[in-house]
Amino acid sequence: MVFESLNAKGRPLTQADLIKNYFFMRIHLDEQNEVYTQYWHPMELRLGDKLTEYIRHYLMMDGAIVKQNDVYHSLKERVDQNNAIDYLIKLSHTSFHYQNLIDPDNEPDN
């Protein structure tokens, strides 16, 4: 609860910050560094401030309606300890396609 309300700078956390924390609380400590380095951090660099909106769109792929302020809570309903890594891997892989949609210059195949 404390993490959900503050960060080290005293400003409100973004939903992407909350989601990152939620994922890594569900991933075993021994796997966190590798998963972060391989999946989360590249996705974060790829999408920057569009990360929360990407996750929102990802959550809506199955036809669900997710309001901008409900991204974190919607993700929490779908991700648990048993599927956190698999879900994050799929999220990361799909982020390449999203990046190409928002910036078509990244797409190598015209």
Secondary structure, DSSP 8 states (H G I E B T S, - for coil): -HHHH--TTSS---HHHHHHHHHHHSS-HHHHHHHIIIIIHHHHHHHGGGHHHHHHHHHTTTS----GGGHHHHHHHH--TTTHHHHHHHHHHHHHHHHHHH-GGG-S--
